[in-house]
Amino acid sequence: MKDGPVFYVVDIKENIDKLIELNINLFSKFKVESKDIDSSNRFLTNLWEIVDEKISPKGKNYCPWAYFPRKFSFNNVTYTYFGSMRTSIGYIHFAISFNKRGTIKDIYLFSFEIDLNAEKWRSVFSEHIKLAKDNLYTDRVFFVQCDLNLLSTSNNLYFERYQGKSFSFDIVGDSQKLKLQLCALNSSDASNKALQKIDRIIDFLAVETNLLYQYNQIEILQGNKKETFEDTVHFQNDFLWQNNLDENKFIDFYPVVNGKLIISTEAISIIEKILNDDYSQEEDFNVFLKGCYHFRNSLMNEIKIQSEFLEIGNETVLMKTKIDNNMNTILDISVTGYLSSIETVTSNIDKSSVMKCNSCGQIKFNITSRVNNFMEHYLGEGYGVIFKKIYNLRSLYLHTGETCASKYVSPVRPLLDQNTGSGAVDYSGISISINGESRAFNISNIREWVSYSLRNYYKEEILK
């Protein structure tokens, strides 16, 4: 091999437990000069789509990757090696060089089967790379459809039919359909964007409805907006949830009218914002969506409680779940997540009051006060104290391993516990002490209070 920097990479063809040497001077080099992470990823997305179309292996419409990324630095130049792609002309190894993270200076290609420095192949890949660079911002409109399945109750609930600017809820046979309109470079980019956006929508819908949905059967639809949306069904946009429908008391049930789930006018605006690529610059909105993510994960764990029971003789016990090699109850994970959703959202509120530690200079986040103020604002006086106590339980669990309730749910046998609010063992709920008296709560109470507060928060702050 020629002298030069060497990559040590996985031998995908012979022995994946073995590393082989690839000399950078043997690679075919092409200039890219991207300016930022967005243009870099747009270029790569275009390039992989072109390569898939032109040289995918027989019987496939894409080129499979042996993806083993590694970073190397030689003589003040940094490289990222991606791995190797199986194509109709053999395995091709890809790497890029960069001066600044997120940018691409040059792209490098190498194959053992063919000489990519030969004039024929340099011409072919030069054309592919030029085409990928020339079409960085030629987005196309795609329509995406998926099924939504309810996990939260025994009976399936369907959303009322809604038509937004860029989405719709529809019912086709026994299936709940979510249809989206989005802009993307190509079909693979559309698939990736659809997964990200549907995830965010499902996160938000958990907060909006107190129900957990999962999605499947994602497909890219052909046709224009009229064919995809407007001719499908007559949408009932007059059925919209309004806070005054129940005097603002939608806390502990689902928003159902005439047997169908309904959503608020503001919820339609939130879904439209999720589908708008510009929202990435809105810090408050991004933080809110992170809070929704924590909420949805907690709801998922709460639902798991119902399927995690084990019969031992005449006893029924709650099985423990292994998380990061520690045995913890699902109840703890749910409480932690619900409280984390509030902690996340409040992390972006009143930053001017954030203080620094006198000793180390690091920022001090008075989390319990944030949680207290947030819950008092949306639920009323007294709830802040309740959540401050619950937050302390959450902190004990995270930092000392103390659980929020007994690890087992069995036929009730009264026993004492010095750490609970009531002084007795907490089984399926949580008890805390306030002003010398104990209050008991089920995990569903915490979930409903948190979702109610988050719903009012986004209507008051995100859409103001």
JOKAPE-V529522 format. One record per pair of residues at least 12 apart in sequence whose ideal C-beta (glycine too) atoms are under 10 Angstrom apart, sorted by the first residue. I is the first residue (numbers start at 0). J is the second residue. D is the distance in whole Angstrom. If there is no record, write none. Layout:
i: (I;I)
j: (J;J)
d: (D;D)
This chain:
i: (0;0;0;0;0;1;1;1;1;2;2;3;3;3;3;3;3;3;4;4;4;4;4;4;4;4;4;4;5;5;5;5;5;5;5;5;5;6;6;6;6;6;6;6;6;6;6;6;6;6;6;6;6;7;7;7;7;7;7;8;8;8;8;8;8;8;8;8;8;8;8;8;9;9;9;9;9;9;9;10;10;11;11;11;11;11;11;11;11;12;12;12;12;12;12;12;15;15;18;19;21;21;21;21;21;21;21;22;23;23;23;23;23;23;23;23;23;24;25;25;25;25;25;25;25;25;26;26;26;26;26;26;26;26;26;26;26;26;27;27;27;27;27;27;27;27;27;27;27;27;27;27;28;28;28;28;28;28;28;28;28;28;28;29;29;29;29;29;29;29;29;29;29;29;29;29;30;30;30;30;30;30;30;31;31;31;31;31;31;31;31;31;31;31;31;31;32;32;32;32;32;33;33;33;33;33;33;33;33;33;33;34;34;34;34;35;35;35;36;36;36;36;36;37;37;37;38;38;38;38;38;38;39;39;39;39;39;39;39;40;40;40;40;40;41;41;41;41;41;41;41;41;41;42;42;42;42;42;42;42;42;42;43;43;43;43;43;43;44;44;44;44;44;44;44;44;45;45;45;45;45;45;45;45;45;45;45;45;45;46;46;46;46;46;46;46;46;47;47;47;47;47;47;47;47;47;48;48;48;48;48;48;48;48;48;49;49;49;49;49;49;49;49;50;50;50;50;50;50;50;50;51;51;51;51;51;51;52;52;53;53;53;53;53;53;53;54;54;54;54;54;54;54;54;54;54;55;55;55;55;56;56;56;56;56;56;57;59;59;59;61;61;61;62;62;62;62;62;62;62;63;63;63;63;64;64;64;64;64;64;65;65;65;65;65;65;65;66;66;66;66;67;67;67;67;68;68;68;68;69;69;69;70;70;70;71;71;73;75;76;76;76;76;76;77;77;77;77;77;77;77;78;78;78;78;78;78;78;79;79;79;79;79;79;79;80;80;80;80;80;81;81;81;81;81;82;83;83;83;84;84;86;86;86;88;88;88;88;88;88;89;89;89;89;89;90;90;90;90;90;91;91;91;91;91;91;91;91;91;92;92;92;92;92;92;93;93;93;93;94;94;94;94;95;106;106;106;108;108;108;108;131;134;134;135;136;137;137;138;138;138;138;138;138;138;138;139;139;139;139;139;139;139;139;140;140;140;140;140;140;140;140;140;141;141;141;141;141;141;141;141;141;141;141;141;141;141;141;141;141;142;142;142;142;142;142;142;142;142;142;142;142;142;142;142;142;142;143;143;143;143;143;143;143;143;143;143;143;143;143;143;143;143;143;143;143;144;144;144;144;144;144;144;144;144;144;144;144;144;144;144;145;145;145;145;145;145;145;145;145;145;145;145;145;145;145;145;145;146;146;146;146;146;146;146;146;146;146;146;146;146;147;147;147;147;147;147;147;147;147;147;147;147;147;147;148;148;148;148;148;148;148;148;149;149;149;149;149;149;149;150;150;150;150;150;150;150;150;151;151;151;151;151;151;151;151;151;151;151;152;152;152;152;153;154;155;155;155;156;156;156;156;156;156;156;156;156;156;157;157;157;157;157;157;157;157;157;158;158;158;158;158;158;158;158;158;158;158;158;158;159;159;159;159;159;159;159;159;159;159;159;159;159;159;159;159;160;160;160;160;160;160;160;160;160;161;161;161;161;161;161;161;161;161;161;161;162;162;162;162;162;162;162;162;162;162;163;163;163;163;163;163;163;163;163;163;163;163;164;164;164;164;164;164;164;164;164;165;165;165;165;165;165;165;165;165;165;165;165;165;165;166;166;166;166;166;166;166;166;166;166;166;166;166;167;167;167;167;167;167;167;167;168;168;168;168;168;168;168;168;168;169;169;169;169;170;170;171;171;174;175;175;175;176;176;176;177;177;177;177;177;177;177;177;178;178;178;178;179;179;179;179;179;179;179;179;179;179;179;179;180;180;180;180;180;180;181;181;181;181;181;181;182;182;182;183;183;186;187;189;190;190;190;192;192;193;193;193;193;194;194;195;196;196;196;196;196;197;197;197;197;198;198;198;198;198;199;199;199;199;199;199;199;199;199;199;199;199;200;200;200;200;200;200;200;200;201;201;201;201;201;202;202;202;202;202;202;202;202;202;202;202;202;202;203;203;203;203;203;203;203;203;203;203;203;203;203;203;203;203;204;204;204;204;204;204;204;205;205;205;205;205;205;205;205;205;205;205;205;206;206;206;206;206;206;206;206;206;206;206;206;206;206;206;206;206;206;206;207;207;207;207;207;207;207;207;207;207;207;207;207;207;207;208;208;208;208;208;208;208;208;208;208;208;209;209;209;209;209;209;209;209;209;209;209;209;209;209;209;210;210;210;210;210;210;210;211;211;211;211;211;211;211;211;212;212;213;235;235;235;236;236;238;238;238;238;238;238;239;239;239;239;239;239;239;239;239;240;240;240;240;240;240;240;240;240;240;240;241;241;241;241;242;242;242;242;242;244;244;244;247;247;248;249;249;249;249;249;249;250;250;250;250;250;250;250;250;251;251;251;251;251;251;251;252;254;254;263;263;263;264;264;265;265;265;265;265;265;266;266;266;266;268;268;268;268;269;269;269;269;269;269;269;269;272;272;272;272;272;272;273;273;281;282;283;283;283;283;283;283;283;283;284;284;284;284;284;285;286;286;286;286;286;286;286;287;287;287;287;287;287;287;287;287;288;288;288;288;289;289;289;289;289;289;290;290;290;290;290;290;290;290;290;290;290;290;290;291;291;291;291;291;291;292;292;292;292;293;293;293;293;293;293;293;293;293;293;293;294;294;294;294;294;294;294;294;294;294;294;295;295;296;296;296;296;296;296;296;297;297;297;297;297;297;297;297;297;297;297;297;297;297;298;298;298;298;298;298;298;298;299;299;299;299;300;300;300;300;300;300;300;300;300;300;300;300;300;301;301;301;301;301;301;301;301;301;301;301;301;302;302;303;303;303;303;303;303;304;304;304;304;304;304;304;304;304;304;304;305;306;306;307;307;307;307;307;307;308;308;308;309;311;311;313;313;314;314;314;314;314;315;315;315;315;316;316;316;316;316;317;317;317;317;317;317;317;317;317;317;318;318;318;319;319;319;319;320;325;326;326;326;327;327;327;327;327;328;328;328;328;328;328;328;328;329;330;330;330;330;330;330;330;330;330;330;330;330;330;330;331;331;331;331;331;331;331;331;331;331;332;332;333;333;333;333;333;334;334;334;334;334;334;334;334;334;334;334;334;334;335;335;335;335;335;335;336;336;336;337;337;337;337;337;337;337;337;337;337;337;338;338;338;338;338;338;338;338;338;338;338;338;339;339;339;339;340;340;340;340;340;341;341;341;341;341;341;341;341;341;341;341;341;341;342;342;342;342;342;342;342;342;344;344;344;344;344;344;344;344;344;344;345;345;345;345;345;345;345;345;345;345;345;346;346;346;347;348;348;348;348;348;348;349;349;349;350;350;352;352;352;353;353;366;366;366;366;367;367;367;367;367;367;367;368;368;369;370;370;370;370;370;370;371;371;371;371;371;371;371;372;373;373;373;373;373;374;374;374;374;374;374;374;374;375;375;376;376;376;376;377;377;377;377;377;377;377;377;377;378;378;378;378;378;381;381;382;382;384;384;384;384;385;385;385;385;385;385;385;386;386;386;386;386;387;387;388;388;388;388;388;388;388;388;389;389;389;389;389;389;389;391;392;392;392;392;392;392;392;395;401;402;402;403;403;403;403;403;403;403;403;404;404;404;404;404;404;404;404;404;404;405;405;405;405;405;405;406;407;407;408;408;409;410;411;411;411;412;412;414;416;419;419;419;419;420;420;420;420;420;420;420;421;421;421;421;422;423;423;425;425;427;427;428;428;428;428;428;428;429;429;429;429)
j: (20;21;22;24;25;22;23;24;25;22;24;22;23;24;25;26;73;74;21;22;23;24;71;72;73;74;76;78;19;20;21;22;23;24;25;71;73;18;19;20;21;22;23;26;69;71;73;78;80;92;94;107;109;19;20;21;69;71;80;20;21;65;67;69;71;80;81;82;83;92;94;109;65;66;67;69;80;82;83;65;83;64;65;67;82;83;85;90;92;65;83;85;89;90;111;112;65;67;67;111;80;83;92;94;107;109;111;109;71;73;76;78;80;94;96;107;109;107;92;107;109;110;111;114;115;116;78;92;93;94;105;106;107;108;109;110;115;116;91;106;107;108;109;110;114;115;116;117;120;121;124;125;94;96;104;105;106;107;108;109;115;116;121;95;105;106;107;108;115;121;124;125;127;128;129;132;103;104;105;106;125;128;132;43;46;95;96;97;102;103;104;105;106;128;131;132;102;103;104;105;132;95;97;99;101;102;103;104;106;132;135;99;101;102;103;99;101;102;99;100;101;102;103;101;135;136;101;102;103;132;135;136;95;97;100;101;102;103;135;101;103;135;184;188;131;132;134;135;136;137;138;184;188;95;103;106;128;131;132;134;135;184;81;93;95;103;106;131;131;135;183;184;185;187;188;191;127;128;130;131;132;133;134;135;137;184;185;187;188;93;106;124;127;128;130;131;132;61;62;64;84;93;131;185;187;188;61;130;131;134;184;185;186;187;188;124;126;127;128;130;131;134;185;62;84;86;91;93;124;127;131;63;84;86;185;186;187;127;185;86;87;88;123;124;126;127;84;85;86;87;88;89;91;123;124;127;84;85;86;87;84;85;86;87;88;89;87;85;86;87;84;85;187;83;84;85;86;87;90;91;83;84;85;86;81;82;83;84;85;93;81;82;83;84;85;90;92;81;82;83;84;80;81;82;83;80;81;82;94;81;82;94;94;97;100;94;96;96;98;96;97;98;104;105;95;96;97;98;99;100;104;94;95;96;97;104;105;107;93;94;95;96;97;100;103;92;93;94;95;107;93;94;95;106;107;94;109;110;111;108;110;110;112;113;110;112;113;115;120;123;110;111;112;113;115;109;110;111;112;113;108;109;110;111;112;113;115;120;124;107;108;109;110;111;115;106;107;108;109;106;107;108;109;107;124;128;131;120;121;124;128;184;184;185;184;184;184;185;181;182;183;184;185;188;189;276;181;182;183;184;185;186;188;189;165;180;181;182;183;189;223;224;227;179;180;181;182;183;184;185;186;188;189;190;192;193;219;220;221;227;165;178;179;180;181;189;193;218;219;220;221;222;223;224;226;227;228;166;177;178;179;180;181;183;189;190;192;193;194;196;197;217;218;219;220;227;167;169;171;174;176;177;178;179;193;216;217;218;219;220;227;174;175;176;177;178;179;193;194;197;200;201;213;214;215;216;217;218;171;173;174;175;176;177;212;213;214;215;216;217;218;168;174;175;176;177;197;200;201;204;212;213;214;215;216;174;175;211;212;213;214;215;216;175;208;210;211;212;213;260;210;211;212;213;298;299;302;303;205;208;209;210;211;212;253;298;299;301;302;210;211;253;302;305;258;173;174;175;175;208;210;212;253;254;255;258;259;260;169;170;173;174;175;176;258;259;260;170;175;176;177;204;208;210;212;238;259;260;261;262;234;235;236;237;238;239;240;254;255;256;257;258;259;260;261;262;176;231;232;233;234;235;236;238;259;177;234;235;236;238;239;261;262;266;267;270;178;228;229;231;232;233;234;235;236;267;178;179;180;228;234;236;266;267;268;270;271;274;180;224;228;267;268;270;271;274;275;178;179;180;181;182;196;224;228;270;271;272;273;274;275;178;179;180;181;196;197;200;228;267;270;271;273;274;179;180;227;228;229;231;232;234;204;232;234;235;259;260;262;267;270;228;231;232;234;232;259;231;232;216;212;214;260;216;231;232;197;200;201;204;212;214;217;270;220;227;228;231;192;193;196;197;200;217;220;227;228;270;273;274;220;223;224;227;228;274;193;195;196;274;275;276;274;275;276;219;276;219;219;219;217;218;219;274;276;214;217;218;219;214;217;273;270;273;274;275;276;212;214;217;273;214;273;288;292;295;269;270;272;273;274;278;285;288;289;291;292;295;212;214;269;270;273;274;288;291;213;214;291;292;295;273;287;288;289;290;291;292;293;294;295;296;298;340;262;266;269;270;272;273;287;288;290;291;292;294;295;453;454;457;260;262;266;269;270;291;295;291;292;294;295;296;297;298;299;340;446;450;453;266;269;287;288;290;291;292;294;295;298;340;449;450;451;452;453;454;456;457;240;254;260;261;262;263;265;266;269;270;291;450;453;454;457;240;249;253;254;255;260;261;262;266;450;454;249;250;251;252;253;254;294;298;443;446;447;449;450;451;454;253;254;255;260;298;302;450;294;295;296;297;298;299;301;302;260;295;299;257;259;261;264;267;256;257;259;260;261;262;254;256;261;262;263;264;265;266;267;254;255;256;260;261;262;263;264;265;266;454;261;263;264;265;263;265;454;455;458;256;261;263;451;455;451;263;447;450;451;454;455;378;444;447;448;450;451;452;454;443;444;446;447;448;450;451;447;266;454;454;457;458;458;462;454;457;458;459;461;462;454;457;458;462;457;458;461;462;284;287;288;291;457;458;461;462;284;287;288;457;461;462;288;291;461;347;344;347;348;456;457;460;461;463;347;457;460;461;462;347;343;344;345;346;347;348;461;340;343;344;347;453;456;457;460;461;343;344;457;461;339;340;343;344;346;347;339;340;341;342;343;344;345;346;347;449;453;456;457;340;343;344;450;453;457;336;339;340;343;335;336;337;338;339;340;341;342;343;344;449;336;337;339;340;341;343;344;446;449;450;453;336;340;332;333;335;336;337;339;340;329;332;333;334;335;336;337;338;339;340;442;445;446;449;333;336;337;442;443;446;449;450;329;332;333;336;320;322;328;329;330;331;332;333;334;335;336;337;442;329;330;332;333;334;336;337;441;442;443;445;446;329;333;318;320;329;330;332;333;317;318;320;328;329;330;332;333;408;427;442;329;318;329;319;320;328;329;330;408;407;408;409;407;407;409;409;410;407;408;409;410;412;407;408;409;410;405;406;407;408;409;329;330;404;405;406;407;408;409;426;427;406;407;408;331;402;406;407;332;400;400;402;406;396;400;402;403;406;396;402;403;404;405;406;407;408;442;396;402;403;404;405;406;408;425;426;427;428;429;441;442;392;393;396;397;400;401;402;403;404;406;396;403;403;442;443;445;446;389;390;392;393;396;402;403;404;429;440;442;445;446;392;393;394;396;397;403;393;446;449;386;389;393;442;445;446;447;448;449;450;453;366;370;386;389;390;392;393;394;396;397;445;449;390;393;397;449;446;449;450;452;453;366;369;370;373;374;377;386;390;448;449;452;453;456;364;366;367;369;370;373;390;393;369;370;373;449;452;453;456;457;460;461;364;365;366;368;369;370;371;372;373;374;456;364;366;369;460;369;372;373;376;456;460;368;369;372;362;364;365;368;369;365;369;387;390;393;394;383;386;387;388;390;391;394;383;387;390;383;386;387;389;390;393;383;384;385;386;387;388;390;387;386;449;452;453;456;386;387;389;390;448;449;451;452;387;452;452;455;456;459;448;449;451;452;453;454;455;456;459;448;449;451;452;455;433;438;448;452;431;433;434;438;431;433;438;440;444;445;448;431;445;448;449;452;431;433;420;429;430;431;432;433;438;440;403;429;431;440;444;445;448;431;404;418;419;420;425;429;431;418;418;418;425;418;419;425;428;429;430;442;445;416;419;424;425;426;427;428;429;430;442;419;424;425;426;427;428;426;424;426;426;427;426;426;424;426;427;424;426;426;430;431;432;437;439;432;433;436;437;438;439;440;436;437;438;439;437;437;439;439;440;441;442;440;441;442;443;444;445;441;442;444;445)
d: (7;9;4;8;6;6;9;4;6;8;7;5;5;4;8;9;8;10;10;7;5;8;7;9;4;7;8;8;10;5;7;5;7;9;10;8;9;9;9;7;4;8;7;9;7;6;10;7;5;8;7;9;9;7;6;8;8;8;9;8;6;9;6;7;10;6;10;8;8;7;9;10;7;10;5;9;10;8;8;10;10;10;4;8;8;5;9;7;9;9;9;10;10;7;8;10;8;9;10;9;8;10;6;8;9;6;9;9;8;7;9;7;9;8;9;7;9;10;10;9;6;10;10;9;9;8;10;8;9;7;9;9;4;6;4;10;8;8;10;9;7;5;7;9;8;4;5;9;7;6;7;9;10;9;10;5;8;5;8;10;10;9;10;10;6;5;8;8;10;8;7;7;9;5;9;10;9;8;6;8;10;9;9;9;9;7;9;9;9;4;7;6;5;7;9;7;8;7;6;8;9;9;9;10;8;5;4;8;10;8;8;9;9;6;9;9;6;6;10;8;3;7;10;9;9;10;9;8;8;9;6;9;8;8;10;6;6;5;10;9;10;10;10;9;9;9;9;5;7;10;9;6;8;10;7;9;8;5;6;9;6;10;9;9;8;8;9;8;8;9;9;5;7;7;5;8;9;9;7;4;8;9;6;7;9;6;7;10;9;9;8;9;7;7;8;4;9;8;8;9;8;9;9;9;7;10;9;10;8;10;7;4;8;6;8;10;9;5;9;6;6;9;9;6;7;7;8;9;9;7;9;10;9;9;9;10;8;10;9;9;9;10;8;10;9;7;9;10;4;5;6;9;8;9;10;9;10;9;7;6;10;6;6;5;9;10;6;9;10;9;10;10;8;10;5;6;5;8;10;8;10;7;5;9;8;6;7;5;8;9;9;5;5;8;7;8;9;7;4;9;9;8;8;4;8;7;6;7;10;9;9;9;10;10;10;8;10;10;9;6;9;8;8;9;9;7;6;7;9;8;9;5;7;5;8;10;9;8;9;6;5;8;7;9;9;7;8;4;8;9;5;6;8;10;10;9;9;9;10;9;10;9;9;10;7;7;6;9;8;9;5;7;3;6;10;9;6;7;7;10;6;7;5;10;9;9;7;10;9;8;7;5;7;9;10;7;7;6;8;7;4;8;8;7;9;7;10;9;9;6;9;10;7;9;8;9;7;10;9;4;6;6;9;9;10;9;10;7;7;7;7;9;9;8;10;6;8;6;8;9;8;8;10;8;7;6;7;5;10;9;7;9;4;9;8;8;6;8;9;10;10;7;7;6;8;9;10;9;7;4;8;7;8;7;9;4;8;9;9;7;5;8;7;9;7;8;8;4;9;8;8;7;7;6;7;9;9;9;9;10;6;7;5;8;9;8;7;5;8;5;8;10;9;7;5;8;8;8;9;6;10;10;10;5;7;6;4;7;9;10;5;7;6;8;10;9;7;5;5;9;10;8;8;4;7;5;9;9;8;8;5;8;6;9;10;9;7;10;6;5;7;7;10;8;10;6;7;6;8;9;8;5;7;6;9;8;6;10;9;9;8;4;4;8;9;7;9;9;6;7;9;8;9;10;10;8;10;8;9;9;7;10;7;10;7;8;7;5;9;5;9;9;5;10;8;6;7;8;6;9;8;9;9;10;9;10;7;5;8;7;9;5;9;9;5;9;10;10;9;7;8;9;4;7;5;8;10;9;6;7;5;5;8;9;8;10;6;7;6;8;8;9;7;9;7;9;10;6;7;9;9;9;4;9;6;9;10;10;9;9;9;9;10;5;9;6;6;8;8;9;10;9;10;10;6;8;9;9;7;4;7;10;10;9;9;8;6;10;9;4;8;6;5;7;9;9;10;8;9;8;6;7;9;6;8;9;9;5;9;7;8;7;10;10;8;10;10;9;8;10;10;9;6;5;8;8;9;8;8;8;8;10;9;9;9;9;7;7;9;9;9;7;10;9;7;6;6;8;9;6;7;7;8;10;9;10;10;9;10;6;10;10;6;7;8;7;7;10;7;6;9;8;9;10;7;9;10;6;10;6;7;9;7;9;8;10;6;9;8;9;7;9;9;6;6;10;9;10;5;7;9;8;10;10;8;9;10;9;10;5;9;9;10;6;10;8;8;10;9;9;9;6;6;8;10;10;7;6;9;10;7;9;10;7;9;9;4;5;9;7;5;9;10;10;10;8;6;7;10;7;9;7;10;5;9;9;8;9;10;8;9;8;8;10;8;9;8;7;9;6;4;9;9;5;9;10;9;8;10;9;9;9;10;8;5;10;5;8;9;8;8;5;9;10;5;6;9;8;8;8;9;10;6;7;9;5;8;9;9;8;9;6;9;9;10;6;6;9;6;9;7;9;8;10;9;9;8;8;6;8;10;8;9;7;6;10;5;9;9;6;9;10;7;8;10;10;10;7;10;10;5;6;9;6;10;9;9;10;8;9;9;8;6;8;7;10;5;9;10;10;6;7;6;5;9;9;8;5;10;8;9;5;6;4;8;9;7;10;10;7;8;10;8;9;9;8;8;8;9;10;9;8;9;9;9;9;7;8;10;9;9;5;7;8;5;9;9;8;8;10;5;9;10;9;9;10;10;8;10;7;9;10;9;7;5;10;9;6;8;9;9;10;9;9;9;6;8;9;9;9;6;9;7;7;6;10;9;10;8;8;7;10;8;6;9;6;9;10;9;7;6;10;10;9;10;6;9;9;6;6;9;6;4;9;10;10;8;6;8;8;7;6;8;6;9;10;10;10;9;8;5;8;9;10;8;4;7;8;4;4;9;9;10;9;6;9;9;7;9;9;10;7;9;9;9;8;8;9;5;7;9;4;4;9;8;6;9;9;7;7;9;4;9;9;10;8;7;7;7;9;9;8;9;10;5;10;9;9;10;7;5;8;8;3;5;9;8;7;9;9;7;8;8;8;8;10;10;6;10;9;10;9;9;9;8;10;10;5;8;9;5;5;9;9;7;10;9;7;8;9;4;9;9;9;10;5;7;9;6;9;9;10;8;5;10;9;9;7;10;10;9;5;7;10;8;9;8;8;10;9;10;8;7;9;6;10;9;10;7;10;9;10;9;9;8;8;10;5;7;10;9;7;6;7;10;8;4;7;6;8;8;9;8;7;6;4;8;9;8;9;9;10;10;10;6;9;7;7;10;10;8;8;8;7;10;8;9;6;8;7;8;5;9;9;9;10;8;6;5;9;9;9;9;10;8;9;8;10;6;9;8;5;9;9;9;5;5;8;9;9;10;9;5;10;8;8;7;9;7;6;7;10;5;9;7;10;7;6;9;9;5;9;6;7;8;9;10;9;10;9;9;8;5;6;10;9;5;9;10;9;7;8;7;5;9;5;9;10;10;8;8;10;8;9;10;10;6;9;9;7;9;8;5;6;7;10;7;8;10;6;7;8;9;9;6;10;7;6;9;8;9;9;10;7;10;9;7;6;9;9;10;9;10;8;9;4;6;10;8;5;10;9;7;8;8;9;7;8;7;10;9;8;10;8;9;10;10;8;9;9;8;10;10;7;10;8;9;9;5;10;5;7;8;9;8;10;8;5;7;9;5;10;4;7;9;7;5;10;8;10;8;10;7;9;8;4;8;10;10;7;8;10;6;10;10;8;9;9;9;9;10;7;4;8;9;5;7;8;6;10;7;6;9;8;10;7;9;9;6;9;10;7;7;7;8;9;9;8;10;8;8;9;9;9;10;8;9;10;4;8;7;9;10;8;7;7;8;10;7;10;9;9;9;10;10;10;7;7;8;7;9;9;10;9;7;9;5;10;9;10;10;8;8;4;6;7;7;6;9;9;9;5;6;5;8;10;10;9;8;5;5;8;10;9;7;10;8;9;10;9;8;8;8;9;4;8;9;4;7;7;10;10;4;9;7;7;9;10;8;10;7;8;6;5;7;9;8;10;8;8;9;8)
